[in-house]
């Protein structure tokens, strides 16, 4: 059986010996969990809506296989190519997000999706990784060239994205992208006074979302006053009961009941299915894998001298980790519910491919390179 030698000077050989194989393996583990959870959660959901039992499984098999290929393909690129991909991707995602205002499919009062034959695409998912890299490039270029208004341009792009997401509305996505951008500004050396002002602004933004978006108000009220008859507390209450039913080792594969009653058991509440069927130990393993990817990504930056790489990877792992935290915490009723997928585990093509692009960018930017290869 042929093996890759350190002397192998092919593209694949150079990639294998320079990429962070631990992070690559952890991403593979998440994709494996994604396959397992689709087999566990999706057939019951498909039957309940009158579709074939295998419809979600077949689609997700394709999406996750494509996601694995995207991770590897993007991780082969140089930092310069990553910048180009991010800029082009951000422009396309922005244009398609604007298009959702006119031709988007409305689901649960929000226009976030564009319908294509056989699937729906959520363009804003692709804004997360692409904007993180674009903002990092603008900020770092502003540092390198004092006359270039990089930070102002980054703020302008962020405000444009914020306006679009507010119009859809998608408060959760706006919160994640805002957190990513603020983290990058903080790493860049943002004044502590401005940090405090941003936190105050974010707090007022949360209050404004509660006051002006009825769906946000319903979810917050359901979180603060569970069991008061508000319909939005049904799924999180049922999910929390599923964790209790699963206990330490779970009921066993296929033995759970929560997937039979939760509309979003294959998507937003897939973590609850994992808790009921596989137990707390497997849930802790899933949490540990997410934590490993985030911490590993940050630790790889400790010796990094390129500000662009530091800011890009900070944004990518912050967005990835925050998305996972929001999904799992809402399933456990630690925060109000938010329709956000668990990366590479929940059902969803747009989410899987967007996360794959982000993780591929992370692997590409953290590869060991000689100075001649760093461009």
C-alpha positions as CSV (number, residue, x, y, z in Angstrom):
1,X,0.0,0.0,0.0
2,X,1.6,3.3,-1.0
3,X,2.3,5.9,1.7
4,X,3.1,9.6,1.6
5,X,6.8,10.1,2.3
6,X,8.3,13.4,3.7
7,X,10.4,13.4,0.5
8,X,7.3,13.4,-1.6
9,X,7.3,16.9,-3.3
10,X,3.9,16.5,-5.0
11,X,1.1,18.9,-4.1
12,X,-0.7,16.2,-2.0
13,X,2.6,15.2,-0.3
14,X,3.5,18.8,0.6
15,X,-0.1,19.3,1.9
16,X,-0.1,16.2,4.0
17,X,3.1,17.1,5.9
18,X,2.2,20.8,6.4
19,X,-1.5,20.7,7.3
20,X,-2.7,20.3,10.9
21,X,-3.7,16.7,10.7
22,X,-5.1,16.7,14.3
23,X,-7.7,19.4,13.3
24,X,-8.3,17.6,10.0
25,X,-9.0,14.4,11.9
26,X,-11.4,16.2,14.4
27,X,-13.3,17.7,11.4
28,X,-13.6,14.1,10.0
29,X,-15.0,13.0,13.4
30,X,-17.7,15.6,13.3
31,X,-18.6,14.5,9.7
32,X,-18.8,11.0,11.1
33,X,-21.2,12.1,13.8
34,X,-23.2,13.9,11.2
35,X,-23.8,10.7,9.3
36,X,-24.7,8.8,12.5
37,X,-27.2,11.5,13.6
38,X,-28.9,11.7,10.2
39,X,-29.5,8.0,10.4
40,X,-30.8,8.4,13.9
41,X,-33.0,11.6,13.6
42,X,-34.1,12.2,10.1
43,X,-36.3,9.1,9.1
44,X,-38.9,10.0,11.7
45,X,-39.0,13.6,10.7
46,X,-39.3,12.7,7.0
47,X,-42.2,10.3,7.7
48,X,-44.0,13.0,9.8
49,X,-44.0,15.4,6.9
50,X,-45.1,12.7,4.4
51,X,-41.8,12.3,2.6
52,X,-39.6,9.2,2.0
53,X,-37.8,8.0,5.1
54,X,-34.5,8.3,3.3
55,X,-34.9,11.7,1.7
56,X,-32.9,13.7,4.4
57,X,-30.3,10.9,4.7
58,X,-29.6,10.8,1.0
59,X,-29.3,14.6,0.7
60,X,-27.0,14.8,3.7
61,X,-24.8,12.0,2.5
62,X,-24.1,14.1,-0.5
63,X,-23.7,17.3,1.5
64,X,-21.3,15.9,4.0
65,X,-19.2,14.1,1.3
66,X,-19.1,17.4,-0.6
67,X,-18.1,19.2,2.7
68,X,-15.2,16.8,3.2
69,X,-14.0,17.4,-0.3
70,X,-14.3,21.2,0.1
71,X,-12.3,21.1,3.4
72,X,-9.4,19.3,1.6
73,X,-9.6,21.4,-1.6
74,X,-9.7,24.8,0.2
75,X,-6.9,23.7,2.6
76,X,-4.6,23.2,-0.4
77,X,-4.7,26.9,-1.2
78,X,-2.1,29.6,-0.4
79,X,-3.0,32.6,1.8
80,X,-3.1,34.8,-1.3
81,X,-5.7,32.4,-2.9
82,X,-7.7,32.3,0.3
83,X,-8.0,36.1,0.2
84,X,-9.2,35.9,-3.3
85,X,-11.7,33.2,-2.6
86,X,-13.0,35.1,0.4
87,X,-13.4,38.4,-1.5
88,X,-15.2,36.7,-4.4
89,X,-17.3,34.6,-2.0
90,X,-18.3,37.6,0.1
91,X,-19.4,39.6,-3.0
92,X,-21.5,36.7,-4.3
93,X,-23.0,35.9,-0.8
94,X,-23.8,39.6,-0.4
95,X,-25.5,39.8,-3.8
96,X,-27.5,36.6,-3.1
97,X,-28.5,37.8,0.4
98,X,-29.9,41.0,-1.3
99,X,-31.7,38.7,-3.7
100,X,-33.5,36.9,-0.9
101,X,-35.3,40.2,-0.2
102,X,-37.0,39.9,-3.6
103,X,-37.0,36.3,-4.7
104,X,-36.4,34.5,-1.4
105,X,-38.6,31.8,0.1
106,X,-40.4,33.0,3.3
107,X,-40.2,30.4,6.1
108,X,-41.5,31.2,9.6
109,X,-41.7,34.9,8.8
110,X,-38.1,35.3,7.5
111,X,-36.7,35.5,4.0
112,X,-33.3,33.8,4.2
113,X,-33.4,31.1,1.5
114,X,-33.3,31.0,-2.3
115,X,-35.1,28.0,-3.7
116,X,-33.2,25.8,-6.2
117,X,-34.3,22.5,-7.8
118,X,-34.2,20.0,-5.0
119,X,-32.8,22.2,-2.3
120,X,-32.8,25.7,-0.7
121,X,-29.7,27.8,-0.3
122,X,-29.1,30.2,2.6
123,X,-26.6,32.7,1.3
124,X,-25.9,34.4,4.6
125,X,-24.3,31.1,5.9
126,X,-21.4,31.8,3.4
127,X,-21.0,35.3,4.7
128,X,-19.6,34.1,8.0
129,X,-16.3,32.5,6.8
130,X,-15.8,34.9,3.8
131,X,-16.4,38.1,5.8
132,X,-14.1,36.9,8.6
133,X,-11.2,36.7,6.1
134,X,-12.2,39.8,4.2
135,X,-12.3,41.9,7.4
136,X,-9.0,40.4,8.5
137,X,-7.4,41.4,5.1
138,X,-8.8,44.9,5.2
139,X,-7.7,45.5,8.8
140,X,-4.2,44.0,8.3
141,X,-3.7,45.9,5.0
142,X,-4.7,49.1,6.9
143,X,-1.9,48.4,9.4
144,X,0.6,47.7,6.6
145,X,-0.4,50.8,4.5
146,X,-1.3,53.7,6.8
147,X,-3.1,55.6,4.0
148,X,-5.3,52.7,3.2
149,X,-8.6,53.0,5.2
150,X,-8.8,49.3,5.9
151,X,-10.6,49.4,9.2
152,X,-13.2,51.9,7.9
153,X,-13.8,49.7,4.9
154,X,-14.2,46.7,7.1
155,X,-16.7,48.6,9.3
156,X,-18.6,49.6,6.1
157,X,-18.9,46.0,4.9
158,X,-20.0,44.9,8.4
159,X,-22.7,47.6,8.5
160,X,-24.0,46.5,5.1
161,X,-24.2,42.9,6.2
162,X,-25.8,44.0,9.5
163,X,-28.5,45.9,7.6
164,X,-29.2,43.0,5.3
165,X,-29.5,40.5,8.2
166,X,-31.7,42.8,10.1
167,X,-34.0,43.1,7.1
168,X,-34.4,39.3,6.7
169,X,-34.6,39.2,9.8
170,X,-31.8,36.9,11.1
171,X,-30.9,38.2,14.5
172,X,-28.9,35.0,15.4
173,X,-26.7,35.2,12.3
174,X,-26.2,39.0,12.9
175,X,-25.1,38.3,16.5
176,X,-22.5,35.7,15.4
177,X,-21.0,37.9,12.6
178,X,-21.0,40.8,15.1
179,X,-19.1,38.8,17.7
180,X,-16.6,37.6,15.1
181,X,-15.9,41.1,13.9
182,X,-15.6,42.5,17.4
183,X,-13.2,39.7,18.3
184,X,-11.0,40.7,15.4
185,X,-11.1,44.3,16.3
186,X,-10.1,43.4,19.9
187,X,-7.2,41.2,18.7
188,X,-6.1,44.1,16.5
189,X,-5.7,46.3,19.6
190,X,-9.0,48.0,20.0
191,X,-9.1,50.6,22.8
192,X,-10.7,49.2,26.0
193,X,-13.0,52.2,26.1
194,X,-14.2,51.4,22.6
195,X,-14.6,47.7,23.7
196,X,-16.9,48.8,26.5
197,X,-18.8,51.0,24.1
198,X,-19.3,48.1,21.7
199,X,-20.5,45.9,24.6
200,X,-23.0,48.6,25.6
201,X,-24.1,48.9,22.0
202,X,-24.6,45.2,21.7
203,X,-26.7,45.2,24.9
204,X,-28.9,47.9,23.5
205,X,-29.1,45.9,20.2
206,X,-30.3,42.9,22.1
207,X,-33.0,45.0,23.8
208,X,-34.0,46.5,20.5
209,X,-34.3,43.0,19.0
210,X,-36.6,42.0,21.9
211,X,-38.8,45.1,21.4
212,X,-39.1,45.2,17.6
213,X,-39.0,41.5,16.5
214,X,-42.0,39.5,17.8
215,X,-40.3,36.1,17.2
216,X,-37.3,37.2,19.4
217,X,-39.7,38.4,22.1
218,X,-41.6,35.1,22.1
219,X,-38.4,33.1,22.4
220,X,-37.0,35.2,25.2
221,X,-40.4,35.1,27.1
222,X,-40.5,31.3,26.6
223,X,-36.9,31.0,28.0
224,X,-37.6,33.3,31.0
225,X,-41.0,31.8,31.8
226,X,-41.1,28.2,30.6
227,X,-44.4,26.3,30.8
228,X,-46.5,29.5,30.6
229,X,-48.3,28.3,27.4
230,X,-46.1,30.1,24.9
231,X,-45.8,27.8,21.9
232,X,-42.1,28.4,21.3
233,X,-41.1,26.7,24.6
234,X,-42.3,23.3,23.4
235,X,-39.2,22.2,21.5
236,X,-36.6,23.3,24.1
237,X,-38.7,21.7,27.0
238,X,-39.0,18.5,25.0
239,X,-35.3,18.5,24.2
240,X,-34.3,19.0,27.8
241,X,-36.5,16.0,28.8
242,X,-34.7,14.0,26.1
243,X,-31.4,14.6,27.8
244,X,-32.9,13.4,31.1
245,X,-34.3,10.3,29.4
246,X,-30.9,9.4,27.9
247,X,-29.0,9.5,31.1
248,X,-25.3,8.6,31.1
249,X,-25.3,5.9,28.3
250,X,-28.5,6.7,26.4
251,X,-31.5,4.5,25.4
252,X,-29.6,3.0,22.5
253,X,-29.5,3.7,18.7
254,X,-33.0,4.0,17.3
255,X,-34.6,3.8,20.7
256,X,-35.2,7.5,21.3
257,X,-38.6,9.1,21.2
258,X,-37.8,12.8,20.9
259,X,-37.2,12.6,17.1
260,X,-40.8,11.4,16.8
261,X,-42.3,14.6,18.2
262,X,-39.8,17.4,17.5
263,X,-40.2,19.1,14.1
264,X,-36.5,20.2,14.1
265,X,-35.1,17.0,15.6
266,X,-32.8,16.5,12.5
267,X,-31.6,20.2,12.5
268,X,-31.7,22.7,15.4
269,X,-32.3,20.0,18.0
270,X,-30.1,17.1,16.8
271,X,-28.0,17.4,19.9
272,X,-31.1,16.4,22.0
273,X,-31.4,13.2,19.8
274,X,-27.8,12.5,20.5
275,X,-28.4,12.9,24.3
276,X,-31.4,10.6,24.4
277,X,-30.1,7.8,22.2
278,X,-26.3,7.9,23.0
279,X,-26.2,9.5,26.4
280,X,-24.2,12.2,28.2
281,X,-20.8,10.5,27.5
282,X,-21.3,10.9,23.7
283,X,-22.5,14.4,24.1
284,X,-19.4,15.3,26.1
285,X,-17.3,13.7,23.4
286,X,-19.0,16.0,20.8
287,X,-18.5,19.0,23.0
288,X,-14.8,18.0,23.4
289,X,-14.3,17.7,19.6
290,X,-15.7,21.2,19.1
291,X,-13.6,22.6,21.9
292,X,-10.5,20.9,20.6
293,X,-10.9,22.4,17.1
294,X,-11.3,25.9,18.6
295,X,-8.4,25.7,21.1
296,X,-6.1,24.0,18.6
297,X,-6.8,26.7,16.1
298,X,-6.0,29.5,18.6
299,X,-2.9,27.7,19.9
300,X,-1.5,27.5,16.3
301,X,-1.6,31.3,16.2
302,X,0.7,31.8,19.2
303,X,3.9,31.9,17.1
304,X,2.2,33.4,14.0
305,X,3.7,36.8,12.9
306,X,1.3,37.5,10.0
307,X,-1.5,39.8,11.3
308,X,-3.8,38.7,8.4
309,X,-3.5,35.0,9.4
310,X,-4.0,35.8,13.1
311,X,-7.2,37.9,12.5
312,X,-8.6,35.5,9.9
313,X,-8.2,32.4,12.0
314,X,-9.5,34.2,15.1
315,X,-12.6,35.1,13.2
316,X,-13.0,31.6,11.7
317,X,-12.7,29.7,15.0
318,X,-14.8,32.3,16.9
319,X,-17.7,31.9,14.4
320,X,-17.4,28.1,14.4
321,X,-17.2,27.8,18.2
322,X,-20.0,30.3,18.8
323,X,-22.3,28.6,16.3
324,X,-21.8,25.2,18.1
325,X,-22.3,26.8,21.5
326,X,-25.5,28.5,20.5
327,X,-27.0,25.3,19.1
328,X,-26.0,23.1,22.1
329,X,-26.8,25.7,24.7
330,X,-30.3,26.4,23.3
331,X,-31.0,22.6,23.3
332,X,-30.1,22.5,27.0
333,X,-32.2,25.6,27.7
334,X,-29.2,27.6,28.8
335,X,-30.1,30.4,26.3
336,X,-33.2,31.3,24.3
337,X,-33.7,29.1,21.3
338,X,-32.2,30.2,18.0
339,X,-32.5,28.4,14.7
340,X,-28.8,27.7,14.2
341,X,-27.4,24.4,13.1
342,X,-24.7,22.3,14.9
343,X,-21.8,22.5,12.5
344,X,-21.4,19.4,10.3
345,X,-23.9,17.4,12.5
346,X,-27.3,19.0,11.9
347,X,-29.1,18.6,8.6
348,X,-28.5,21.4,6.1
349,X,-26.5,21.7,2.9
350,X,-25.7,25.5,3.1
351,X,-24.5,25.1,6.7
352,X,-22.3,22.1,5.9
353,X,-20.7,23.6,2.9
354,X,-20.2,27.0,4.6
355,X,-18.6,25.4,7.6
356,X,-16.4,23.3,5.3
357,X,-15.2,26.4,3.6
358,X,-14.4,28.1,6.9
359,X,-12.5,25.0,8.2
360,X,-10.6,24.6,4.9
361,X,-9.5,28.2,5.2
362,X,-8.4,27.6,8.8
363,X,-6.3,24.6,7.7
364,X,-4.9,26.5,4.8
365,X,-3.8,29.5,6.8
366,X,-2.3,27.5,9.6
367,X,-0.2,25.2,7.4
368,X,3.5,25.2,8.1
369,X,5.1,27.3,5.3
370,X,8.5,28.6,4.4
371,X,8.6,32.4,3.9
372,X,8.7,31.9,0.2
373,X,5.4,30.1,0.3
374,X,3.6,32.5,2.6
375,X,2.2,34.8,0.0
